[in-house]
Amino acid sequence: MQSYRITADEAQNRLIAGNKIYISSRELTSDVSSENLLRFSQNGQQPYAIIIACSDSRVVPELIFSAGIGDLFVIRVAGNVIDSHQLGSIEYAAEHLGTGLIVVLGHDHCGAVDAAMNHEPDGYIKYITDEIVKAIGDEKDEVRACCLNVKHSCQIIEHSLQIQKDEREYGLKVLGAIYHLESGEVEFL
């Protein structure tokens, strides 16, 4: 396993600072020059944080944290639920890319949480809503349910045997956060 380039606390501070820039900005820019793209294609990626985010098109981690190409290893799935596919992606980023911070980023007004709370979906979405129901139980407050869902995903990650080993050996850190759609603010739980 690679050693982490920056500590999990330093990575969290970069995310917090980036979110402050996002909140105060009217426009964001990113260096997508051919030189920068070539540099990343030749030198690989070195993300400082792993973000597990909802697939909601209003939640774009690279923008929310004012991050550029190569800064974040983003895993997106409706409802920011965790299964073996997400755990495998997390392990890859932690072990092979040396990324020391994992953030489960939920958000308010989440359609997947709403579906779990207020509907009886069928088809493949039921796999997602069933996992959310495990997390939220009979919670009726939408924001509280979103927080419970994030915490549940964090617990699944923390209980992964490989993640437990990496936490002890390398200081890997798992955090939950909620993105507020109206304000753009990220609240770490």
C-alpha positions in Angstrom: 0.0 0.0 0.0 1.2 3.5 -0.8 1.7 5.9 2.0 -0.7 8.9 2.1 0.7 12.1 0.6 -1.3 14.2 3.0 -3.0 13.2 6.3 -6.8 12.7 6.5 -7.1 15.8 8.6 -5.2 17.9 6.0 -7.5 16.4 3.3 -10.6 17.3 5.3 -9.3 20.9 5.7 -8.8 21.1 1.9 -12.4 20.0 1.5 -13.7 22.6 4.0 -11.7 25.4 2.4 -12.8 24.3 -1.1 -16.5 24.3 0.0 -16.0 27.9 1.4 -14.7 29.0 -2.0 -17.7 27.2 -3.7 -20.2 29.0 -1.5 -18.7 32.4 -2.0 -18.1 32.1 -5.8 -20.5 32.9 -8.6 -18.4 31.0 -11.2 -15.8 28.3 -10.9 -13.0 27.4 -13.2 -10.8 24.4 -13.6 -7.6 23.9 -15.5 -8.5 21.6 -18.4 -5.7 22.7 -20.6 -4.2 20.1 -22.9 -0.9 20.4 -20.9 -2.8 19.6 -17.7 -4.7 16.7 -19.3 -1.4 15.3 -20.7 0.3 15.6 -17.3 -2.5 13.6 -15.6 -2.6 11.0 -18.4 1.2 10.5 -18.1 1.6 10.7 -14.3 -1.6 9.1 -13.1 -4.0 10.3 -10.4 -3.2 11.3 -6.9 -6.5 12.2 -5.3 -6.4 13.5 -1.7 -10.0 12.3 -0.8 -12.4 9.5 -1.7 -15.9 10.8 -2.0 -18.9 8.5 -2.1 -21.8 10.7 -3.3 -25.3 10.4 -4.4 -25.9 10.2 -8.2 -28.1 13.3 -8.0 -27.2 15.7 -10.8 -27.3 18.7 -8.3 -24.5 17.1 -6.2 -21.2 17.5 -8.0 -18.3 16.9 -5.6 -15.6 18.4 -7.8 -17.6 21.7 -7.8 -18.8 21.5 -4.2 -15.2 21.2 -3.0 -13.6 23.5 -5.7 -11.5 20.6 -6.7 -9.7 20.0 -10.0 -8.9 17.1 -12.2 -7.1 14.4 -10.2 -8.0 15.9 -6.7 -11.0 13.6 -5.8 -11.7 9.9 -6.3 -15.5 10.1 -6.7 -17.8 7.1 -6.4 -21.4 7.9 -7.2 -24.5 5.8 -6.5 -28.1 6.8 -5.9 -28.6 7.3 -2.2 -24.9 7.0 -1.5 -25.4 3.4 -0.4 -22.5 1.0 0.0 -22.1 -2.5 -1.3 -19.2 -4.7 -2.3 -18.6 -2.7 -5.6 -18.2 0.6 -3.7 -16.0 -1.1 -1.0 -13.8 -2.4 -3.8 -13.4 1.0 -5.3 -12.6 2.5 -1.9 -10.0 -0.1 -1.3 -8.4 0.5 -4.7 -8.1 4.3 -4.0 -6.8 3.8 -0.5 -4.3 1.0 -1.3 -3.1 1.9 -4.8 -3.5 5.6 -4.9 -2.6 6.4 -1.3 -5.8 8.3 -0.5 -6.3 8.7 3.3 -9.7 10.3 3.7 -13.1 8.7 2.8 -16.2 10.9 2.9 -19.7 9.7 2.5 -21.5 12.8 1.1 -25.3 12.7 1.4 -27.6 15.6 0.7 -30.9 17.0 1.7 -33.9 16.6 -0.6 -32.6 13.2 -1.7 -34.9 11.3 -4.0 -33.7 7.9 -2.9 -34.3 8.7 0.7 -37.7 10.1 -0.1 -38.5 6.9 -2.1 -37.4 4.8 0.9 -39.5 6.9 3.3 -42.7 7.5 1.3 -43.0 4.9 -1.5 -42.8 1.2 -2.3 -40.5 1.1 -5.3 -39.9 -2.0 -7.3 -37.4 -3.1 -9.8 -33.7 -2.5 -9.2 -34.2 0.7 -7.2 -35.6 -1.5 -4.4 -32.1 -2.7 -3.7 -31.2 0.9 -3.0 -34.3 1.8 -1.0 -34.1 -1.4 1.1 -30.6 -0.5 2.2 -31.8 3.0 3.0 -34.7 1.6 5.1 -32.2 -0.4 7.1 -30.4 2.8 7.8 -33.3 5.1 8.7 -35.9 2.7 10.2 -39.2 4.6 10.7 -37.6 8.1 10.7 -40.0 10.6 9.3 -37.8 13.8 9.3 -36.2 14.0 5.8 -32.9 15.7 6.9 -32.5 13.3 9.9 -33.1 10.4 7.6 -30.4 11.6 5.2 -28.0 11.9 8.1 -28.8 8.4 9.3 -28.3 7.0 5.8 -24.9 8.6 5.6 -23.9 7.3 9.1 -25.1 3.8 8.0 -22.8 3.9 4.9 -19.9 5.1 7.1 -20.5 2.2 9.4 -20.5 -0.3 6.5 -17.2 1.1 5.3 -15.6 1.1 8.8 -16.7 -2.5 9.4 -15.0 -3.7 6.2 -12.1 -5.9 7.3 -9.7 -4.3 4.8 -10.7 -0.7 5.8 -10.3 -1.6 9.5 -6.8 -2.9 8.8 -5.9 0.3 6.8 -7.3 2.5 9.5 -5.0 0.9 12.1 -1.9 0.7 9.9 -2.1 3.9 7.9 -4.5 6.3 9.7 -7.3 6.1 7.1 -10.3 8.1 8.2 -14.0 7.8 7.3 -16.3 10.8 7.7 -19.9 11.5 6.9 -21.2 14.8 5.5 -24.4 16.4 4.3 -24.6 18.8 1.3 -27.3 21.4 1.6 -28.8 22.1 -1.8 -30.1 25.6 -1.0 -26.9 27.0 0.5 -24.2 24.9 -1.1 -22.7 24.3 2.4 -21.3 20.9 3.4 -21.8 19.9 7.0 -19.5 17.2 8.4 -21.3 14.9 10.8 
